Amino acid sequence: MELQINDLVSSIRKEGIDEARKEASEIIREAEKKAEEIVSSAKEEAAKIISDAEKKIDTLRQSARAGAKQAERDALLSFKKEVENQFKKILATKTAKVLKSDALKALIEAAISGKDVSKLSLEISEADASIKSALAEEVNKGLKICPVKDIEAGFRLADKDGSGFFDCTDEEIADILAPFFSQLNI
């Protein structure tokens, strides 16, 4: 009987071990399947994150390009406006002083009354010469054009060895452009 009990115990043990091995195999298969699903899901999520990041980068690049173009446009408009203001200032302060009062009076009367200005060629040539003279005087002194209010950086027009001279350093250009780029929200 003892032998039968040992056979029975051995048989139970073998069945238990076989069942345990079977369950362990099933658990391992399920764990491997779950791991594959997790890896696949992580790869998909990573691809989505990369795709979203690339789209955001493209959007930022386009925004930066548009902002840079806008800043360039604003800087050019500001420079143009400052040049116009400098010439208006020269015209306002110098022309009246340089022109003879009779020539200035005749030109003003013609402008107001709508008369044919071509008949005033002497006055026009005198005005033209005086304006050129006033501008040349300013350039000889070193005319500085600062396109950004409250920033001393700018362009300098001056006379150098009898020729016109235009001066602007890289640092001044950077100082001039900086306010236009700082306004960008990129």
C-alpha positions as CSV (number, residue, x, y, z in Angstrom):
1,M,0.0,0.0,0.0
2,E,2.9,2.2,0.7
3,L,3.9,1.7,-2.9
4,Q,0.5,2.8,-4.1
5,I,0.6,5.9,-1.9
6,N,4.0,6.8,-3.3
7,D,2.7,6.2,-6.8
8,L,-0.3,8.3,-6.1
9,V,1.8,11.1,-4.5
10,S,4.2,10.9,-7.5
11,S,1.3,11.1,-9.9
12,I,-0.2,14.1,-8.1
13,R,3.1,15.8,-8.0
14,K,3.7,15.2,-11.7
15,E,0.2,16.5,-12.6
16,G,0.8,19.5,-10.4
17,I,4.2,20.2,-11.9
18,D,2.8,19.8,-15.4
19,E,-0.2,22.1,-14.6
20,A,2.2,24.6,-13.1
21,R,4.4,24.5,-16.1
22,K,1.4,24.9,-18.4
23,E,0.2,27.9,-16.3
24,A,3.7,29.4,-16.3
25,S,3.9,29.0,-20.1
26,E,0.5,30.7,-20.5
27,I,1.5,33.5,-18.1
28,I,4.8,34.0,-20.1
29,R,2.9,34.1,-23.4
30,E,0.4,36.6,-22.0
31,A,3.3,38.7,-20.6
32,E,5.1,38.6,-23.9
33,K,1.9,39.6,-25.8
34,K,1.3,42.4,-23.3
35,A,4.9,43.6,-23.7
36,E,4.6,43.6,-27.5
37,E,1.4,45.7,-27.2
38,I,3.1,48.1,-24.8
39,V,6.1,48.5,-27.1
40,S,3.9,48.9,-30.1
41,S,1.8,51.5,-28.3
42,A,4.9,53.3,-27.1
43,K,6.3,53.4,-30.7
44,E,3.0,54.8,-32.0
45,E,2.9,57.4,-29.2
46,A,6.6,58.3,-29.9
47,A,5.9,58.7,-33.6
48,K,2.9,60.9,-32.9
49,I,5.0,63.1,-30.5
50,I,7.8,63.4,-33.1
51,S,5.2,64.3,-35.8
52,D,3.6,66.9,-33.6
53,A,7.0,68.3,-32.6
54,E,8.0,68.6,-36.3
55,K,4.7,70.3,-37.1
56,K,5.3,72.8,-34.2
57,I,8.9,73.4,-35.4
58,D,7.6,74.1,-38.9
59,T,5.0,76.4,-37.6
60,L,7.7,78.2,-35.5
61,R,10.0,78.4,-38.5
62,Q,7.2,79.9,-40.6
63,S,6.3,82.3,-37.8
64,A,10.0,83.3,-37.4
65,R,10.3,83.9,-41.1
66,A,7.2,86.0,-41.2
67,G,8.3,87.9,-38.1
68,A,11.7,88.5,-39.6
69,K,10.1,89.8,-42.8
70,Q,7.8,92.1,-40.8
71,A,10.7,93.3,-38.7
72,E,12.7,94.0,-41.9
73,R,9.8,95.8,-43.4
74,D,9.3,97.9,-40.2
75,A,13.0,98.7,-40.1
76,L,13.0,99.8,-43.7
77,L,9.9,102.0,-43.2
78,S,11.4,103.5,-40.1
79,F,14.7,104.2,-41.9
80,K,12.8,105.8,-44.8
81,K,10.7,107.9,-42.5
82,E,13.8,109.1,-40.6
83,V,15.5,110.0,-43.9
84,E,12.4,111.9,-45.0
85,N,12.3,113.7,-41.6
86,Q,15.9,114.7,-41.9
87,F,15.4,116.1,-45.3
88,K,12.2,118.0,-44.2
89,K,14.2,119.4,-41.2
90,I,17.0,120.5,-43.6
91,L,14.4,122.1,-45.9
92,A,12.5,123.8,-43.1
93,T,15.6,125.2,-41.4
94,K,18.0,125.9,-44.2
95,T,16.0,126.7,-47.3
96,A,14.3,129.7,-45.8
97,K,17.6,131.1,-44.6
98,V,19.4,130.6,-47.9
99,L,16.7,131.7,-50.3
100,K,16.3,135.3,-51.1
101,S,13.0,136.6,-49.8
102,D,11.8,137.6,-53.3
103,A,12.4,134.1,-54.8
104,L,10.8,132.4,-51.8
105,K,7.8,134.8,-52.0
106,A,7.3,134.1,-55.7
107,L,7.4,130.4,-55.2
108,I,5.0,130.5,-52.3
109,E,2.6,132.7,-54.3
110,A,2.8,130.4,-57.3
111,A,2.2,127.3,-55.1
112,I,-0.8,128.9,-53.4
113,S,-2.5,130.4,-56.4
114,G,-1.9,127.5,-58.7
115,K,0.2,129.6,-61.2
116,D,2.4,127.9,-63.9
117,V,5.6,127.3,-62.0
118,S,7.6,126.9,-65.2
119,K,7.6,130.7,-65.6
120,L,9.6,130.9,-62.3
121,S,12.7,129.0,-63.6
122,L,15.1,131.5,-62.1
123,E,13.5,131.1,-58.7
124,I,13.4,127.3,-59.0
125,S,17.0,127.1,-60.0
126,E,17.9,129.3,-57.0
127,A,15.8,127.1,-54.7
128,D,17.3,124.0,-56.2
129,A,20.9,125.3,-55.7
130,S,20.1,126.5,-52.1
131,I,18.6,123.2,-51.2
132,K,21.6,121.3,-52.6
133,S,23.9,123.6,-50.8
134,A,22.0,123.1,-47.5
135,L,22.1,119.4,-47.9
136,A,25.8,119.4,-48.8
137,E,26.5,121.6,-45.7
138,E,24.7,119.0,-43.5
139,V,26.6,116.1,-45.1
140,N,29.9,118.0,-44.7
141,K,29.1,118.2,-40.9
142,G,28.3,114.5,-40.8
143,L,24.6,113.9,-41.1
144,K,23.5,111.1,-38.8
145,I,20.2,109.3,-39.4
146,C,18.9,107.4,-36.5
147,P,15.8,105.4,-37.6
148,V,14.8,104.2,-34.2
149,K,13.6,106.7,-31.6
150,D,15.6,106.8,-28.4
151,I,18.5,104.7,-29.9
152,E,21.6,106.6,-30.9
153,A,22.7,103.9,-33.4
154,G,22.3,105.0,-37.0
155,F,23.8,105.7,-40.4
156,R,26.2,108.6,-41.0
157,L,26.5,110.5,-44.2
158,A,29.7,112.6,-44.4
159,D,32.2,114.1,-46.8
160,K,35.4,112.2,-47.1
161,D,38.1,113.4,-49.5
162,G,35.6,115.3,-51.6
163,S,33.3,112.3,-52.0
164,G,30.2,111.2,-50.2
165,F,30.8,108.6,-47.4
166,F,28.2,106.3,-45.9
167,D,29.1,104.7,-42.5
168,C,27.3,102.1,-40.4
169,T,28.9,99.4,-38.3
170,D,27.5,95.9,-37.9
171,E,26.9,96.7,-34.2
172,E,24.9,99.8,-35.1
173,I,22.8,97.7,-37.6
174,A,22.1,95.2,-34.9
175,D,21.2,97.9,-32.4
176,I,18.8,99.4,-35.0
177,L,17.2,96.1,-35.8
178,A,16.9,94.8,-32.2
179,P,13.7,96.7,-31.3
180,F,11.9,95.4,-34.4
181,F,12.8,91.7,-33.5
182,S,12.1,92.2,-29.8
183,Q,8.5,93.0,-30.7
184,L,8.0,89.6,-32.3
185,N,6.3,87.0,-30.2
186,I,8.1,83.9,-31.4
